[in-house]
Amino acid sequence: MSLTSPSHIYFLFQHNQAFPWGSGGNLTVAGEVLEMLDISRLYDGEYVCNADNGVGHKPVRQSITLKVLYPPEVSLENSWLHTGKGETVTMACIVYSNPIAKVTWYKNTMKLLDGERIHTKNIGNTHKLSLANITEKDFGKYSCKASNMLEKDVTETLEVTGAPSKPLIVSDTRSKDRYSYDLSWSVKSHYSIKIHEAQVWAVIHDGNVPIPPKTAQTKRIRMRIDEDPFTYNIKGLKNNTSYDIRIRSQNQYGWSPYSKTFTFQTLDKEEMPMEVIKKPSETGIYEGEGKFLEPLKSEPVTSRCSRNLIFIQTLIITSSIWLLISV
């Protein structure tokens, strides 16, 4: 007869993290065999096999480290960078690779090297290129290229420009009116904005329709002065309707990218607030600092002529009484 209970065998991923597959919540995998499919760089790490039969205080552990070789995976922090003359701009490129990749920066086809205005550095997987004292000649397309023994070249491209940054819509998601909407947006630009362009359309639930649809309204908006945030009242809308809108801005160096699509809804007829107009006698007089005087009270008004007439009538009545007494 066996004196020990059956062993419980299970696997853990490094530092008790969730396994890199599935829904992300699986912290253990039971069984003597751990099978992995569709291996990617996320599978790289230490796997720990645990065996426990109830004897002793801790399970027995053995670990194995999996090293995954893969070509460079390149991404950018920003694909569009707005700047101005004399400014310093920093481009960031994130590279994952095993073996470690060689990373090179280019402007168009020209390789960029460290110098008086150009500085490169990398921290972990992040590679940065800083360009100081910007001039118009520095505007253009820049490329981050990575290569290792598994892949000769993987490239991502970004643009450095004097055109405005991507606008950000900051207005409310609910309109205060049935047939119009107050749009507010913010945009960064080192140079004066010439014009804005807004595209607005009723929300579409059919995924096969392109965004924006052909039925979208395009409105050109000119501002007399540069103000941030910008505001514009869009008219001609339908009540109780959800709309999508996006906007872009233009200065002397061109158009910005479109903003993210923003959704708002117009007011329903039944939701229009009813304004209560108070009578003058019910309304105090504003004195300042949030204080109101007491409402004016109505009093009977007697003219001077009326008072004289009453006095004469009193004299006549008094005289008549004395005459009767004398008789």
Rosetta blueprint (number, residue, H / E / L):
1 M L
2 S L
3 L L
4 T L
5 S L
6 P L
7 S L
8 H E
9 I E
10 Y E
11 F E
12 L E
13 F E
14 Q H
15 H H
16 N H
17 Q L
18 A L
19 F L
20 P L
21 W L
22 G L
23 S L
24 G L
25 G L
26 N L
27 L L
28 T E
29 V E
30 A E
31 G L
32 E L
33 V L
34 L L
35 E L
36 M L
37 L L
38 D L
39 I L
40 S L
41 R H
42 L H
43 Y H
44 D L
45 G E
46 E E
47 Y E
48 V E
49 C E
50 N E
51 A E
52 D E
53 N L
54 G L
55 V L
56 G L
57 H L
58 K L
59 P L
60 V E
61 R E
62 Q E
63 S E
64 I E
65 T E
66 L E
67 K L
68 V L
69 L L
70 Y E
71 P E
72 P E
73 E E
74 V E
75 S E
76 L E
77 E L
78 N L
79 S L
80 W E
81 L E
82 H E
83 T L
84 G L
85 K L
86 G L
87 E L
88 T L
89 V E
90 T E
91 M E
92 A E
93 C E
94 I E
95 V E
96 Y E
97 S E
98 N E
99 P L
100 I L
101 A L
102 K E
103 V E
104 T E
105 W E
106 Y E
107 K E
108 N L
109 T L
110 M E
111 K E
112 L L
113 L L
114 D L
115 G L
116 E L
117 R L
118 I E
119 H E
120 T E
121 K E
122 N E
123 I E
124 G L
125 N L
126 T E
127 H E
128 K E
129 L E
130 S E
131 L E
132 A L
133 N L
134 I L
135 T L
136 E H
137 K H
138 D H
139 F L
140 G E
141 K E
142 Y E
143 S E
144 C E
145 K E
146 A E
147 S E
148 N E
149 M L
150 L L
151 E E
152 K E
153 D E
154 V E
155 T E
156 E E
157 T E
158 L E
159 E E
160 V E
161 T E
162 G L
163 A L
164 P L
165 S L
166 K L
167 P L
168 L E
169 I E
170 V L
171 S L
172 D L
173 T L
174 R E
175 S L
176 K L
177 D L
178 R L
179 Y L
180 S E
181 Y E
182 D E
183 L E
184 S E
185 W E
186 S E
187 V L
188 K L
189 S L
190 H L
191 Y L
192 S L
193 I L
194 K L
195 I E
196 H E
197 E E
198 A E
199 Q E
200 V E
201 W E
202 A E
203 V L
204 I L
205 H L
206 D L
207 G L
208 N L
209 V L
210 P L
211 I L
212 P L
213 P L
214 K L
215 T L
216 A L
217 Q E
218 T E
219 K E
220 R E
221 I E
222 R L
223 M L
224 R L
225 I L
226 D L
227 E L
228 D L
229 P L
230 F E
231 T E
232 Y E
233 N E
234 I E
235 K E
236 G L
237 L L
238 K L
239 N L
240 N L
241 T L
242 S E
243 Y E
244 D E
245 I E
246 R E
247 I E
248 R E
249 S E
250 Q E
251 N E
252 Q L
253 Y L
254 G E
255 W E
256 S L
257 P L
258 Y L
259 S L
260 K L
261 T L
262 F E
263 T E
264 F E
265 Q E
266 T L
267 L L
268 D L
269 K H
270 E H
271 E H
272 M L
273 P L
274 M L
275 E L
276 V L
277 I L
278 K L
279 K L
280 P H
281 S H
282 E H
283 T L
284 G L
285 I L
286 Y E
287 E E
288 G E
289 E L
290 G L
291 K E
292 F E
293 L L
294 E L
295 P L
296 L L
297 K L
298 S L
299 E L
300 P L
301 V L
302 T L
303 S L
304 R H
305 C H
306 S H
307 R H
308 N H
309 L H
310 I H
311 F H
312 I H
313 Q H
314 T H
315 L H
316 I H
317 I H
318 T H
319 S H
320 S H
321 I H
322 W H
323 L H
324 L H
325 I H
326 S H
327 V L
